[in-house]
Amino acid sequence: MKKLWKGLAVSGLALTVVTAGSFATSKDTVSAKETKKSQPQNLIVLIGDGMGPAQVSATRYFQQYEKNITHLNLDPYYVGQATTFADRGEDGGTVVSGVVTDSASAGTAFATGHKTYNAGISVSNEDVSKPFASIIEAAEVSGKATGLVTTARITHATPAVYASHVRSRDNESAIASQYLTSGVDVLFGGGESFFVTKEEKGKRTDKNLLPEFEAKGYTVVKTAQSLKALSSKNTKALGLFGSSHVAYVPDRTAETPSLAQMTSKALEILSADKNGFVMMIEGGRIDHAGHANDLPTMVQETLDFDAAFKTAIDFAKKQGNTSVIVTADHETGGLSLSRDNIYEMNIDLWDKQKHSSEYLIGSLNDAKTLADVKKIVADNTGINDLSDEEAQLILDGDGSSYNREGGYNAVVSKRLLVGWSGHGHSAVDVGVWAYGPIADKVKGQIDNTQIAKAAAAVIGVDLDKVTAAMQAKYVYPKFKINRDKEVLYPAKALTLALNGKYQASSSIATLSGKGATITIDLGASTAKVNGKAASFTVELDNGTLYLPLAAFNQLTGTTLKWDSLSERIQLK
């Protein structure tokens, strides 16, 4: 199933491993206890994106009072909670990253064991960033099968941190392209649009990655039916179940698989690998419903995630050598399960909504009158007594980018007796649930970086070693493009990142490296290499000196390459 070099990396285990799901008999030469010890350790990480404590509580209350089910599948495995804060970062003097994290920063923490800034995908918080290896990438090097499963775009931040590296999470075309060489065996989620087109230098160009994935042995599927038809013989699979995100639970058709269905098929494929596997499963749209303040949809998405957890935990218990860990990247929406000093919630209304608020955007935007709005709300929620004031609030929008959708959810949330602090994330701690050997390593109050460290320990991989190999290959610098469309890099930061020396006065900057010494006249914006005039561009922007790659090629005496799609410099 895996590449040849992977098999060589673990060849010493080849005679003793037993595939997942196999059972010893009286004819076996090793005992069942010995067989379990010889099985490689598997790891399943589940991330409820935006699933803070209130989201979990709301879903449990819904099950208890509407379905007569007292507990979530998650509940028996609760072991503690994790902090979620990001590294501080500024852009033009404005704080864009701090105590309140985004999915990229939080994901980097629990995938690699390192903090970074909001929007950073498994890279360090520096002007010239360096890549951090994830638990998935370390598992790849050790010879294990790997998989990423999500209801968001597969190129979205949480899956991306496990198998790609970019300075900005918005560079999803680069993330899709990096997946092609990542070695990840199973990729299930939405985001087809980023596999059939990509961004290059700000221009959208036709570039179909799907034939390239197929050429590498991936079976591409796009429906629940084609997903079901896959088997363990399909050792590599790419499932794209939507142009953007996978549809919300209340909006799905028979063509769209549930997260549990995707999880089950991924487990079937990955568990066939004799070297074991590591996979991440994300309930990505809990977060989106939270951003929109759509409580009924958020509850359905959390139940979808809880069902996927049951699929994973049932597998782990049967297989006997699998660790499972569950957490969230952050809470979304600032959800409060009460409002207006009323000591009750209208939970009976939580199950009345037919479709998500996202599904209604078109009709809400087309509404012209209060009567139009009242009909939309009645048809979707059964609320037939909407006041003129409530309908007008929806017509006016809520003043955010969610506009009329935000107004709709504000009105409905008040009827449901729940509140929201806004449309963003909050900094509350998130829950941690665990099963298997990893459970003892994540108990109590932990930081989210501990999840990656615990995961590495239980599957026996060295994150630092894999990170060092990556950092010897790539750096990810800040850069600018001038009027001549030339890419320029911050001279001091990149020189130091390339192990050179940088000295500057008010008029002269000197860069020293293994290949050359470069002298820059800052006033004249001219350069000399080893005392001879050089023709490359010199640009001073707000006190920062910028130079093109040609300068750094001479400085280092090597041929550095700029990858414009992934916005990184290849060192080797």
Disulfide bonds with the S-S distance in Angstrom:
none
